[in-house]
Amino acid sequence: MTRDYEPQTGLVLTAFVMGAVTGAAVGLLLAPTSGEDTRRYLNGRAREGRDRANDVAARGREFVRQQRDQLSTAIDRGREAYERARSDDTDTIGDPVKDQG
């Protein structure tokens, strides 16, 4: 089963990466500090970005896990309700032989 939004996601991600690369290049060319200071700054920012991405990924995984658990619980409750309703229907029908006499 394909999803309609996957091509747009790839396009947005590509645009984001290209923008980040362009911004970094312009920042290096116009930086008022020395190369060493700029590299140190960029390394720090890259670490921060990686840490944020890891945090967001962890939260995303937790969200998916919670949603999966909730869906599983809802399905189980639906099955139980169906079985109860089905059982109640057969109980109310009764025995046709006894009902005639």
Secondary structure, 3 states (H helix, E strand, C coil): CCCCCHHHHHHHHHHHHHHHHHHHHHHHHHCCCCHHHHHHHHHHHHHHHHHHHHHHHHHHHHHHHHHHHHHHHHHHHHHHHHHHHHHHHHHHHCCHHHHHC
